[in-house]
Amino acid sequence: MRKRFVAFILVICIFCSVFAGGCIKRQKAPAAEGKSITIAIGSDTGSMDPAGSIALTFLSYSVSALDELLTFDENGNIEYRAAQSYEVNEEKTIWTFHLREEACWSDGSAVTAADFKNTIKRALDPKNGSGYVSYLFPIQNAEEIYNGELSYESLGVETPDEQTLVFYLEEPCAYFLDLLRLPVYMPSCEKYADSALSGWDKNPETSLTNGPFFLAEYEPKQYFVLKKNEKYWNTDEIHLDTIIYRFFDDQQSMANAYETKEVDVAVSLQSAVMELYEGKPDLLVTELIATRYIYLNLEAEPLDDVRVREALNLAIDRAELCKIVGKDVSPAYNLVANYMVNKNTGAYFVEEDKQPFQENKERARELLAEAGYPDGEGFPVLTYKYPALEMDSDTAQVIQEQLKQNLNIDIELKAQELQTNYADRHAKDFELCRMNWTADFADPYTYLSMLLSNNSYNCSHIQDEKYDALIRRSEMELDVNKRFQLLHEAEQYAVGEQFYIIPLYGMKSCNLVSRRITGIRQIPASGALEYRYADVTE
């Protein structure tokens, strides 16, 4: 009933946007040129520098503007991009990549191995604030350089000539090729990319690209424009002339903009849109390799007590939560996303092992009493910080109500602007904080590595030698089956014994796509949409 009501409200809002233009604040719209599509995305956040503190804006930009060394297609086959080949030694510790000689930046200058090393060097400088820097740590001496213990000259990356890039790893790394699609392994032009703080990344004159499109215009909080890079090595396969990304503060405005034909694509909309567009070709529902969960700050009492963390997990009714949040979510009991596939078996990773824990309200109350809070007596009021988005607001209210009802404890809700929530989480300035992780590469390690003691995304103060040892063993294990067993063991321990997170739900993405657009692909690693090979029909 609630969702039908929300759908009705959505119709009313769209009606307002069409017939009473003053109802919604309009954004400045750039003029499209040639074959063009306009995409509605969330608010403008983070740096556009692959070595900086990136967020959604960079991820939208980079899939069309930057070529990684190589990636994997939907069948798990290598798709070479900036590199044309590679070799690896028998021990899998020396990886040599040969760049395309015809590859060049959008200004016509050659892309060199030094441009890839430039990103790595800058990411290893803590001042640049890279959240992905820990994924460079398989490289010899990278972690010590980041910690200020060794000089950059000792880094295990060599550029013997302009087209050759060599990585020397500390230990064998079975998933190293998967890491190459991460920002810290992407190139940044050595001529201009000096610091994540200098502004080069959002200036079209200095923000050069080596992919199918280049940055032509950037209007903060409004939009950015990508134009076809005629100097791209594979330009004949690129059909669009312009891609415009417009920023919106909320999902409602994105849906309105699609309805009024201001945009051609609107992504990650509220689930009520599924009912409005049911049976229509505009609706594209995809599985996201993503998990919504809550970080608990282990330095905030009483969250340092595993009994309390377990009680919070067991007291939440995820099925009921998902009924209220929408049709696009399903209960999650793991950190690894519900829809992540084991490339070796074709099965969902989370279904290959037992569920880490079972919800149990009675046991939750017993645990809280054992921790010294019978019937919630004396339990401090914890603050839950979350982005002021509809899905997260609905989620927060349900969790607040369930914890009050099931444990008799109070949770204070604090909605925040997305960038503020992001900053507070990284500063570890929270007690409970919403977290959403969409996979960066098609391996469970993209999730489980975030709980390592030295990981830059470990915002909870987790310092667990046993967990670290399990993950480190998996990193060096080259037998696929044994490696995945170690990853399962690590997740069972972290999520089902220590309860370091509160998993909530996995998601599907509700998208609206104009019928005139063809050739949109899904990125296998994350489930996000990719537009580099898209086309339009009039």
Buried (B, 14 or more C-beta within 10 A) or exposed (E): EEBEEBBEEBEEBBEBBEEEEEEBEEBEBBEBEEBBBBBBBBBBBBBBBBBBBBBBBBBBBBBBBBBBBBBBEEEEEEEBBBBBEBEBEEEBBBBBBBBBEEBBBBBEBBBBBBBBBBBBBBBBBEEBBBBBBBBBBBBBBBBBBBEEEBEBEEBBBBBEEBBBBBBBBBEBBBBBBBBBBBBBBBBBBBBBBBBBBEEBBBEBEBBBBBBBBBBBEBBEEBBBBBBBBEBBBBEEEBBBBBBBBBBBBBBBBBBBBBBBEBBBBBBBBBBBBBBBBEEEEBBBBBBBBBBBBBBBBBEBEBBEBBBBBBBBBBBBBBEEBBBBBBBBBBBBBBBBBBBBBBBEEEEBBBEEBEBBBEBBBEBBBBBBBBBEBBEBEEBEEBBBBBBBBBBBBBBBEBBBBBBBEBBBBEBEBBBBEBBBBBBBBBEBEBBBBBBBBBBBBBBBBBBBBBBBEEBBBBBBBBEBEEBBEBBBBBBBBEEEEEBBBBBBBBBBBBBBBBBBBBBBBBBBBBBBBBEEBEEBBBBBBBBBBBBBBBBBEE
